[in-house]
Amino acid sequence: MPAKSTKKPATKADFKNLLSPIRIKDVELKNRIAMAPMNTVMSLDNRGYVNEQILAYYAARAKGGCGLIITECVLGTKLAAKFPFTSNLHCYSTSFAPGLAELAETIHAFGARTFIQMSIGFGRQGHAHDGSRPPAPSAIPYNVPFDLLATGFPEVLMKFPVLLPMAMGSLPYEMSIEEIHAEQDEFANSCIFAVMAQFDGIELHAPHGYLEHQFLSPRTNKRTDLYGGSLENRMRFLVEVYLKVREVVGPDYLVGMRLSADEHMPDGVTHEEALEVARVMTQLGVDYVHLSDGSYEALKYFFPSEDGAMLDEAANFKKAVPVPVMVPSIHDPKNAEQAIASGKCDIVSFGRQMFADPEYGNKVAEGRPQDIKRCKRCNECLMRAEVGLPVRCIVNKNLGREKYMPEYWRPAVKTMSVQKMKVPARLPDHLLHH
């Protein structure tokens, strides 16, 4: 007869830090479980609009117990939207505001807070459907080394060589200073639509080799003007984007930032430089720092195959900045609890794990971590997005069909008076005349 297990079953008390509330500025999160932003390729044909599947997909994660939902990358200028990686949500005119408002309202109806991740573009990592050259700091194409690809990606690229252009970008053109300023102004203007849609905050998107990251990196920024050379100059683009957004949304609205902790590429942004960027940005008023790692050219750091791969880097950011630090890729709830308890981070964001089990938060809160459907880190979801297909998951057959499941349909909610809604600050002159 086998011996009885003496292992104590987990209870809610075992996750007191992960389940404790936290306030970022004036926004209180009910727990430290955040859904990380992930491109889903559910906005079809790069038209950029919210649809019923997108609403239900986010509803499932909000209903599943996340304290915070951060949207996928939303492209904030018309030029940025012309150069997606595959297909993204857009936010650069009033035509996108109704769908985004439906999204924020749906997430709120299921009990979570939500930040919209606003991006000024993919830069050299973008792909126009007509073959146009994308804008970038310098005319340097991107090229993904096979030895830095995440699990599963090399086999897919070898099986479908037609996809190789997605791993070898087009030659971009160098943005003029006039174009830089015009894009910054349009992007700031677009953030007004995010405030109007009643998102609780905006996350500026500066990791992973996207446009802001490209300006930060000496390997992709070879400019000799005021936007190139020293770290102060390379940081100028990001600083200006933030200050223009802050001018528009006002001092009280929550604005955070996502940043790669290290580019992990020769001549790329170093960990020490990333720490300095975070120090400067939080001194200017950024309200939280959400970490990631690597870039599209260093995918194995972007999508690590082990739990807690970014925690040592996160601990350094915790020492460097006075605002909450969020870190991804800690799928095991016990490890997530320990990461917060040890002071290495304040919030854990779950990406691939939220594809695998939208009920993650509820299962932790109910003391049922053994019931969580664990992400296998096989990257099937990411490889589908890479080839332009909507994400799916080998352990969650319902990913992508949430719109057919009534439990994720938005319930009736009390209509909020427009007069009581969050409103942006007064439009600055440069936007009134843009």
Number of C-alpha atoms within 10 A of each C-alpha: 3 4 5 6 7 6 6 6 11 15 14 15 13 17 22 16 20 29 22 13 15 18 12 15 15 10 14 14 22 19 23 27 27 28 29 24 20 19 23 25 24 24 21 17 12 19 14 22 20 22 16 16 18 21 23 25 23 24 29 24 27 29 22 20 24 30 26 27 25 22 23 20 24 24 28 28 26 18 17 24 27 21 27 21 23 22 27 25 28 27 28 25 15 11 13 19 22 14 21 25 18 18 26 25 22 24 25 22 19 21 18 23 24 28 22 27 25 27 25 27 31 28 31 30 29 27 23 16 11 8 9 15 20 27 25 28 29 22 20 18 18 21 17 17 14 15 11 20 19 22 18 14 20 15 10 16 19 11 10 10 10 10 15 15 12 21 18 16 19 22 18 21 18 20 17 13 13 8 12 17 15 16 20 22 20 22 25 26 26 25 25 22 24 28 24 17 23 21 24 22 23 24 24 25 27 26 26 27 28 21 27 28 28 27 29 31 26 20 15 24 22 19 18 10 10 13 21 23 17 13 18 16 18 26 23 18 23 21 18 15 20 22 16 21 23 22 15 24 25 16 12 11 21 23 26 25 22 22 24 27 26 25 27 21 15 9 11 20 25 18 18 14 17 20 23 18 20 23 18 16 22 19 13 13 16 21 22 24 27 27 25 26 28 25 23 24 24 23 22 19 23 26 24 19 16 11 15 18 18 23 18 12 21 27 17 16 28 19 14 14 19 14 22 19 24 25 30 29 25 23 23 15 21 15 15 27 21 16 24 20 15 11 13 22 28 24 28 27 27 23 20 26 23 26 27 24 23 26 19 25 28 18 19 25 19 12 16 16 22 12 12 19 17 19 20 15 21 16 20 19 21 25 21 17 21 21 18 19 17 20 20 22 22 15 14 16 12 18 22 19 13 21 20 13 11 10 13 21 19 18 11 8 10 7 7 9 7 9 7 7 12 15 19 20 16 11 15 12 8 12 14 9 7 9
